[in-house]
Amino acid sequence: MKIIKTFDKKVGDTEYYKYRAPLPKAVAEDSGLISKELKITTKNNKILIEEDKEKKE
């Protein structure tokens, strides 16, 4: 699995990109994080995805 860099838009002379990481279906569904605000961080060369408790209403 690889992180994919995709072109998003161009504003003036500046190009903007988005980065995507495909997740296995079971991991995404079992996480309970679908349609929730997420907090993404890196630690010890790993990407951590967790629910953003500060933005939770």
Distance bins in CASP14 RR format, pairs under 12 A and 6 or more apart:
PFRMAT RR
TARGET T0000
AUTHOR 0000-0000-0000
RMODE 2
METHOD distances of the structure
MODEL  1
1 20 0 0 0 0 0 1 0 0 0 0 0
1 21 1 0 0 1 0 0 0 0 0 0 0
1 22 1 0 0 1 0 0 0 0 0 0 0
1 23 0 0 0 0 1 0 0 0 0 0 0
1 24 0 0 0 0 1 0 0 0 0 0 0
1 27 0 0 0 0 0 1 0 0 0 0 0
1 47 0 0 0 0 0 1 0 0 0 0 0
2 19 0 0 0 0 0 1 0 0 0 0 0
2 20 0 0 0 0 1 0 0 0 0 0 0
2 21 0 0 0 0 1 0 0 0 0 0 0
2 22 0 0 0 0 1 0 0 0 0 0 0
3 17 0 0 0 0 0 1 0 0 0 0 0
3 18 0 0 0 0 0 1 0 0 0 0 0
3 19 1 0 1 0 0 0 0 0 0 0 0
3 20 1 0 0 1 0 0 0 0 0 0 0
3 21 1 0 1 0 0 0 0 0 0 0 0
3 22 0 0 0 0 1 0 0 0 0 0 0
3 23 0 0 0 0 0 1 0 0 0 0 0
3 40 0 0 0 0 0 1 0 0 0 0 0
3 42 0 0 0 0 0 1 0 0 0 0 0
3 47 0 0 0 0 1 0 0 0 0 0 0
4 17 0 0 0 0 0 1 0 0 0 0 0
4 18 0 0 0 0 1 0 0 0 0 0 0
4 19 1 0 0 1 0 0 0 0 0 0 0
4 20 1 0 1 0 0 0 0 0 0 0 0
4 21 1 0 0 1 0 0 0 0 0 0 0
4 22 1 0 0 1 0 0 0 0 0 0 0
5 15 0 0 0 0 0 1 0 0 0 0 0
5 16 0 0 0 0 0 1 0 0 0 0 0
5 17 1 0 1 0 0 0 0 0 0 0 0
5 18 1 0 0 1 0 0 0 0 0 0 0
5 19 1 0 1 0 0 0 0 0 0 0 0
5 20 0 0 0 0 1 0 0 0 0 0 0
5 21 0 0 0 0 0 1 0 0 0 0 0
6 15 0 0 0 0 0 1 0 0 0 0 0
6 16 0 0 0 0 0 1 0 0 0 0 0
6 17 1 0 0 1 0 0 0 0 0 0 0
6 18 1 0 1 0 0 0 0 0 0 0 0
6 19 1 0 0 1 0 0 0 0 0 0 0
6 20 1 0 0 1 0 0 0 0 0 0 0
6 21 0 0 0 0 0 1 0 0 0 0 0
6 22 0 0 0 0 0 1 0 0 0 0 0
7 15 1 0 0 1 0 0 0 0 0 0 0
7 16 1 0 0 1 0 0 0 0 0 0 0
7 17 1 0 1 0 0 0 0 0 0 0 0
7 18 0 0 0 0 1 0 0 0 0 0 0
7 19 0 0 0 0 0 1 0 0 0 0 0
7 20 0 0 0 0 0 1 0 0 0 0 0
8 14 0 0 0 0 0 1 0 0 0 0 0
8 15 0 0 0 0 1 0 0 0 0 0 0
8 16 1 0 1 0 0 0 0 0 0 0 0
8 17 1 0 1 0 0 0 0 0 0 0 0
8 18 1 0 1 0 0 0 0 0 0 0 0
8 19 0 0 0 0 1 0 0 0 0 0 0
8 20 0 0 0 0 0 1 0 0 0 0 0
9 15 1 0 0 1 0 0 0 0 0 0 0
9 16 1 0 1 0 0 0 0 0 0 0 0
9 17 0 0 0 0 1 0 0 0 0 0 0
9 18 0 0 0 0 1 0 0 0 0 0 0
10 16 1 0 0 1 0 0 0 0 0 0 0
10 17 0 0 0 0 0 1 0 0 0 0 0
19 40 0 0 0 0 0 1 0 0 0 0 0
19 47 0 0 0 0 0 1 0 0 0 0 0
21 27 0 0 0 0 0 1 0 0 0 0 0
21 28 0 0 0 0 0 1 0 0 0 0 0
21 40 0 0 0 0 1 0 0 0 0 0 0
21 47 1 0 0 1 0 0 0 0 0 0 0
21 49 0 0 0 0 1 0 0 0 0 0 0
22 28 0 0 0 0 1 0 0 0 0 0 0
23 29 0 0 0 0 1 0 0 0 0 0 0
23 30 0 0 0 0 0 1 0 0 0 0 0
23 31 0 0 0 0 1 0 0 0 0 0 0
23 32 0 0 0 0 0 1 0 0 0 0 0
23 33 0 0 0 0 1 0 0 0 0 0 0
23 34 0 0 0 0 0 1 0 0 0 0 0
23 38 0 0 0 0 0 1 0 0 0 0 0
23 47 0 0 0 0 0 1 0 0 0 0 0
23 49 0 0 0 0 1 0 0 0 0 0 0
24 30 0 0 0 0 1 0 0 0 0 0 0
24 31 0 0 0 0 0 1 0 0 0 0 0
25 31 0 0 0 0 0 1 0 0 0 0 0
25 34 0 0 0 0 0 1 0 0 0 0 0
26 32 0 0 0 0 0 1 0 0 0 0 0
27 33 0 0 0 0 1 0 0 0 0 0 0
27 34 0 0 0 0 0 1 0 0 0 0 0
27 49 0 0 0 0 1 0 0 0 0 0 0
28 34 1 0 0 1 0 0 0 0 0 0 0
28 35 0 0 0 0 0 1 0 0 0 0 0
28 36 0 0 0 0 0 1 0 0 0 0 0
28 38 0 0 0 0 0 1 0 0 0 0 0
28 49 0 0 0 0 0 1 0 0 0 0 0
29 35 0 0 0 0 0 1 0 0 0 0 0
31 38 0 0 0 0 1 0 0 0 0 0 0
31 49 1 0 0 1 0 0 0 0 0 0 0
31 50 0 0 0 0 1 0 0 0 0 0 0
31 51 0 0 0 0 1 0 0 0 0 0 0
32 38 0 0 0 0 0 1 0 0 0 0 0
32 49 0 0 0 0 0 1 0 0 0 0 0
32 50 0 0 0 0 0 1 0 0 0 0 0
32 51 0 0 0 0 1 0 0 0 0 0 0
33 39 0 0 0 0 0 1 0 0 0 0 0
33 40 0 0 0 0 0 1 0 0 0 0 0
33 48 0 0 0 0 0 1 0 0 0 0 0
33 49 1 0 0 1 0 0 0 0 0 0 0
33 50 1 0 0 1 0 0 0 0 0 0 0
33 51 1 0 1 0 0 0 0 0 0 0 0
33 52 0 0 0 0 1 0 0 0 0 0 0
33 56 0 0 0 0 0 1 0 0 0 0 0
34 49 0 0 0 0 0 1 0 0 0 0 0
34 51 0 0 0 0 0 1 0 0 0 0 0
35 51 0 0 0 0 0 1 0 0 0 0 0
36 49 0 0 0 0 0 1 0 0 0 0 0
36 50 0 0 0 0 1 0 0 0 0 0 0
36 51 1 0 1 0 0 0 0 0 0 0 0
36 52 1 0 0 1 0 0 0 0 0 0 0
36 53 0 0 0 0 0 1 0 0 0 0 0
36 55 0 0 0 0 1 0 0 0 0 0 0
36 56 1 0 0 1 0 0 0 0 0 0 0
36 57 0 0 0 0 0 1 0 0 0 0 0
37 49 0 0 0 0 0 1 0 0 0 0 0
37 50 0 0 0 0 0 1 0 0 0 0 0
37 51 1 0 0 1 0 0 0 0 0 0 0
37 52 1 0 1 0 0 0 0 0 0 0 0
37 53 0 0 0 0 1 0 0 0 0 0 0
37 54 0 0 0 0 1 0 0 0 0 0 0
37 55 1 0 1 0 0 0 0 0 0 0 0
37 56 1 0 0 1 0 0 0 0 0 0 0
37 57 0 0 0 0 1 0 0 0 0 0 0
38 47 0 0 0 0 0 1 0 0 0 0 0
38 48 0 0 0 0 0 1 0 0 0 0 0
38 49 1 0 1 0 0 0 0 0 0 0 0
38 50 1 0 0 1 0 0 0 0 0 0 0
38 51 1 0 0 1 0 0 0 0 0 0 0
38 52 1 0 1 0 0 0 0 0 0 0 0
38 53 0 0 0 0 0 1 0 0 0 0 0
38 54 0 0 0 0 0 1 0 0 0 0 0
38 55 0 0 0 0 1 0 0 0 0 0 0
38 56 0 0 0 0 0 1 0 0 0 0 0
39 47 0 0 0 0 0 1 0 0 0 0 0
39 48 0 0 0 0 1 0 0 0 0 0 0
39 49 1 0 0 1 0 0 0 0 0 0 0
39 50 1 0 1 0 0 0 0 0 0 0 0
39 51 1 0 0 1 0 0 0 0 0 0 0
39 52 1 0 1 0 0 0 0 0 0 0 0
39 53 1 0 0 1 0 0 0 0 0 0 0
39 54 1 0 0 1 0 0 0 0 0 0 0
39 55 0 0 0 0 1 0 0 0 0 0 0
39 56 0 0 0 0 0 1 0 0 0 0 0
40 46 0 0 0 0 0 1 0 0 0 0 0
40 47 1 0 0 1 0 0 0 0 0 0 0
40 48 1 0 0 1 0 0 0 0 0 0 0
40 49 1 0 1 0 0 0 0 0 0 0 0
40 50 0 0 0 0 1 0 0 0 0 0 0
40 51 0 0 0 0 0 1 0 0 0 0 0
40 52 0 0 0 0 1 0 0 0 0 0 0
41 47 1 0 0 1 0 0 0 0 0 0 0
41 48 1 0 1 0 0 0 0 0 0 0 0
41 49 0 0 0 0 1 0 0 0 0 0 0
41 50 1 0 0 1 0 0 0 0 0 0 0
41 52 0 0 0 0 0 1 0 0 0 0 0
42 48 1 0 0 1 0 0 0 0 0 0 0
42 49 0 0 0 0 0 1 0 0 0 0 0
43 49 0 0 0 0 0 1 0 0 0 0 0
43 50 0 0 0 0 0 1 0 0 0 0 0
50 56 0 0 0 0 0 1 0 0 0 0 0
END
